[in-house]
Amino acid sequence: MPAHRALFAAPTLLVVVALAIPSLAHALGYAGKRFFPATLATEDPFVADELSLPTVSRRRTVDDGSSTMETTTSIDFSKRITPDFGFGLGATWLNLKPEHDTRQRGFDNFAASVKYQFHKSELHETIASAGLDWDIGSSGARRVGAESFSTLTAGLFFGKGFGDLPESMRFVRPLAITGSVGVAFPTRSSSGTVDDDGHPAVERHPRVLNVGLAVEYSLPYLSAFVKDVGLPTALRRAVPLVEVTLAKPLDRGGGPTIGTINPGVLFAGRTMQFGIEAVIPINRRTGGSTGVLMQLHFFLDDLFPHSLGKPLFGSAP
């Protein structure tokens, strides 16, 4: 489905999914009364037992004047080893259709990660974690652009709800922000390539500063803890949000900042969550057109609380 058709179809799909999702989530990601939903484009600030199956994105990209319709389908699995420490695994299938070339399909490099949640305040609705992500070189298909070298990204992740604001600002209390900042370190500084004329060339691989931010307004929080304003059932489970992702090369002639702005909405239930966002390039250097990002997400701690959804060691909080 073209991106613009998917966006027009989104309201009907959201209503159907929202009505099908039972009750508000009781999964991990809580700090006090605040539930931080799993965001689609930026990393979560908490450690959890989760499964995203699938995350699908579709957007037309442009590189050196060449247009490609890029469709990605991802699976991500996270598991707690202890209540505050966990690991994650991810796989992404790429479907690339260049405008004037042959379609290419295959897996991108697989990913692994670890995360440690070192702070949580119930009173101030805050969570903070640190983590390390490993993009595993040569584990994907070269025909879809999977790199032959690995990239390690060290990052910090945070979440802050505003439920501790005074009564005079009670309608701001449903607001929350989550974010991340990290630096990606490629294990190879450069690679030998061949240019369009068949001459040897060198491709440099810069370190990259990655920044993510999500601004959320929780309608479940509004209805339960601020004021019941008579929202219909579907909207009582909705969290409108805007995500921003930015990537700035730091050295080796890496170029300008690129990124996207992703406005959308999440619907959280007790065992699962559905989300959909537009994907809008922030500038011309990012390239391409507006796309769409959708995700079906499962809370394993609520689905399987006595087996797959509990820490391997230690007691769940």
URKA-V772754 format. One record per residue. N is the residue number from 0. RES is the residue in one small letter. PSI is psi in whole degrees, 0 to 359 (none if undefined). Layout:
BEGIN
n->N res->RES psi->PSI
n->N res->RES psi->PSI
END
This chain:
BEGIN
n->0 res->m psi->129
n->1 res->p psi->153
n->2 res->a psi->319
n->3 res->h psi->326
n->4 res->r psi->322
n->5 res->a psi->322
n->6 res->l psi->321
n->7 res->f psi->327
n->8 res->a psi->348
n->9 res->a psi->315
n->10 res->p psi->316
n->11 res->t psi->316
n->12 res->l psi->320
n->13 res->l psi->316
n->14 res->v psi->315
n->15 res->v psi->313
n->16 res->v psi->318
n->17 res->a psi->318
n->18 res->l psi->336
n->19 res->a psi->342
n->20 res->i psi->122
n->21 res->p psi->128
n->22 res->s psi->163
n->23 res->l psi->149
n->24 res->a psi->146
n->25 res->h psi->21
n->26 res->a psi->180
n->27 res->l psi->166
n->28 res->g psi->11
n->29 res->y psi->143
n->30 res->a psi->105
n->31 res->g psi->229
n->32 res->k psi->346
n->33 res->r psi->126
n->34 res->f psi->120
n->35 res->f psi->111
n->36 res->p psi->160
n->37 res->a psi->121
n->38 res->t psi->159
n->39 res->l psi->319
n->40 res->a psi->343
n->41 res->t psi->158
n->42 res->e psi->143
n->43 res->d psi->152
n->44 res->p psi->1
n->45 res->f psi->166
n->46 res->v psi->136
n->47 res->a psi->169
n->48 res->d psi->106
n->49 res->e psi->160
n->50 res->l psi->119
n->51 res->s psi->113
n->52 res->l psi->97
n->53 res->p psi->175
n->54 res->t psi->122
n->55 res->v psi->131
n->56 res->s psi->150
n->57 res->r psi->122
n->58 res->r psi->144
n->59 res->r psi->124
n->60 res->t psi->160
n->61 res->v psi->129
n->62 res->d psi->119
n->63 res->d psi->39
n->64 res->g psi->356
n->65 res->s psi->130
n->66 res->s psi->137
n->67 res->t psi->131
n->68 res->m psi->116
n->69 res->e psi->121
n->70 res->t psi->126
n->71 res->t psi->142
n->72 res->t psi->119
n->73 res->s psi->153
n->74 res->i psi->130
n->75 res->d psi->133
n->76 res->f psi->131
n->77 res->s psi->142
n->78 res->k psi->133
n->79 res->r psi->131
n->80 res->i psi->313
n->81 res->t psi->173
n->82 res->p psi->335
n->83 res->d psi->2
n->84 res->f psi->133
n->85 res->g psi->175
n->86 res->f psi->165
n->87 res->g psi->153
n->88 res->l psi->143
n->89 res->g psi->147
n->90 res->a psi->141
n->91 res->t psi->126
n->92 res->w psi->126
n->93 res->l psi->138
n->94 res->n psi->107
n->95 res->l psi->124
n->96 res->k psi->91
n->97 res->p psi->152
n->98 res->e psi->323
n->99 res->h psi->39
n->100 res->d psi->180
n->101 res->t psi->140
n->102 res->r psi->140
n->103 res->q psi->138
n->104 res->r psi->149
n->105 res->g psi->173
n->106 res->f psi->137
n->107 res->d psi->174
n->108 res->n psi->139
n->109 res->f psi->159
n->110 res->a psi->148
n->111 res->a psi->153
n->112 res->s psi->160
n->113 res->v psi->151
n->114 res->k psi->140
n->115 res->y psi->121
n->116 res->q psi->111
n->117 res->f psi->356
n->118 res->h psi->139
n->119 res->k psi->130
n->120 res->s psi->114
n->121 res->e psi->319
n->122 res->l psi->316
n->123 res->h psi->7
n->124 res->e psi->53
n->125 res->t psi->146
n->126 res->i psi->142
n->127 res->a psi->143
n->128 res->s psi->164
n->129 res->a psi->148
n->130 res->g psi->171
n->131 res->l psi->127
n->132 res->d psi->140
n->133 res->w psi->109
n->134 res->d psi->112
n->135 res->i psi->108
n->136 res->g psi->143
n->137 res->s psi->13
n->138 res->s psi->351
n->139 res->g psi->188
n->140 res->a psi->129
n->141 res->r psi->332
n->142 res->r psi->341
n->143 res->v psi->13
n->144 res->g psi->11
n->145 res->a psi->129
n->146 res->e psi->153
n->147 res->s psi->355
n->148 res->f psi->161
n->149 res->s psi->160
n->150 res->t psi->128
n->151 res->l psi->131
n->152 res->t psi->116
n->153 res->a psi->132
n->154 res->g psi->161
n->155 res->l psi->143
n->156 res->f psi->141
n->157 res->f psi->157
n->158 res->g psi->140
n->159 res->k psi->120
n->160 res->g psi->158
n->161 res->f psi->30
n->162 res->g psi->349
n->163 res->d psi->8
n->164 res->l psi->158
n->165 res->p psi->166
n->166 res->e psi->328
n->167 res->s psi->343
n->168 res->m psi->33
n->169 res->r psi->331
n->170 res->f psi->357
n->171 res->v psi->344
n->172 res->r psi->325
n->173 res->p psi->350
n->174 res->l psi->144
n->175 res->a psi->156
n->176 res->i psi->143
n->177 res->t psi->156
n->178 res->g psi->173
n->179 res->s psi->152
n->180 res->v psi->133
n->181 res->g psi->161
n->182 res->v psi->128
n->183 res->a psi->129
n->184 res->f psi->106
n->185 res->p psi->145
n->186 res->t psi->356
n->187 res->r psi->129
n->188 res->s psi->337
n->189 res->s psi->162
n->190 res->s psi->147
n->191 res->g psi->132
n->192 res->t psi->181
n->193 res->v psi->129
n->194 res->d psi->182
n->195 res->d psi->338
n->196 res->d psi->6
n->197 res->g psi->10
n->198 res->h psi->145
n->199 res->p psi->143
n->200 res->a psi->166
n->201 res->v psi->126
n->202 res->e psi->123
n->203 res->r psi->145
n->204 res->h psi->101
n->205 res->p psi->159
n->206 res->r psi->147
n->207 res->v psi->131
n->208 res->l psi->122
n->209 res->n psi->128
n->210 res->v psi->133
n->211 res->g psi->145
n->212 res->l psi->137
n->213 res->a psi->129
n->214 res->v psi->122
n->215 res->e psi->146
n->216 res->y psi->110
n->217 res->s psi->109
n->218 res->l psi->328
n->219 res->p psi->319
n->220 res->y psi->317
n->221 res->l psi->311
n->222 res->s psi->323
n->223 res->a psi->325
n->224 res->f psi->353
n->225 res->v psi->292
n->226 res->k psi->134
n->227 res->d psi->105
n->228 res->v psi->13
n->229 res->g psi->34
n->230 res->l psi->147
n->231 res->p psi->162
n->232 res->t psi->316
n->233 res->a psi->318
n->234 res->l psi->338
n->235 res->r psi->344
n->236 res->r psi->7
n->237 res->a psi->143
n->238 res->v psi->94
n->239 res->p psi->144
n->240 res->l psi->163
n->241 res->v psi->124
n->242 res->e psi->147
n->243 res->v psi->130
n->244 res->t psi->134
n->245 res->l psi->143
n->246 res->a psi->122
n->247 res->k psi->109
n->248 res->p psi->138
n->249 res->l psi->342
n->250 res->d psi->185
n->251 res->r psi->36
n->252 res->g psi->37
n->253 res->g psi->340
n->254 res->g psi->191
n->255 res->p psi->174
n->256 res->t psi->137
n->257 res->i psi->165
n->258 res->g psi->185
n->259 res->t psi->157
n->260 res->i psi->129
n->261 res->n psi->90
n->262 res->p psi->141
n->263 res->g psi->200
n->264 res->v psi->145
n->265 res->l psi->146
n->266 res->f psi->115
n->267 res->a psi->130
n->268 res->g psi->189
n->269 res->r psi->324
n->270 res->t psi->352
n->271 res->m psi->168
n->272 res->q psi->144
n->273 res->f psi->139
n->274 res->g psi->150
n->275 res->i psi->139
n->276 res->e psi->150
n->277 res->a psi->153
n->278 res->v psi->107
n->279 res->i psi->119
n->280 res->p psi->141
n->281 res->i psi->340
n->282 res->n psi->174
n->283 res->r psi->329
n->284 res->r psi->334
n->285 res->t psi->321
n->286 res->g psi->159
n->287 res->g psi->186
n->288 res->s psi->176
n->289 res->t psi->136
n->290 res->g psi->195
n->291 res->v psi->146
n->292 res->l psi->127
n->293 res->m psi->150
n->294 res->q psi->139
n->295 res->l psi->123
n->296 res->h psi->136
n->297 res->f psi->135
n->298 res->f psi->100
n->299 res->l psi->334
n->300 res->d psi->334
n->301 res->d psi->328
n->302 res->l psi->318
n->303 res->f psi->67
n->304 res->p psi->340
n->305 res->h psi->7
n->306 res->s psi->262
n->307 res->l psi->336
n->308 res->g psi->13
n->309 res->k psi->157
n->310 res->p psi->149
n->311 res->l psi->326
n->312 res->f psi->142
n->313 res->g psi->168
n->314 res->s psi->143
n->315 res->a psi->147
n->316 res->p psi->none
END
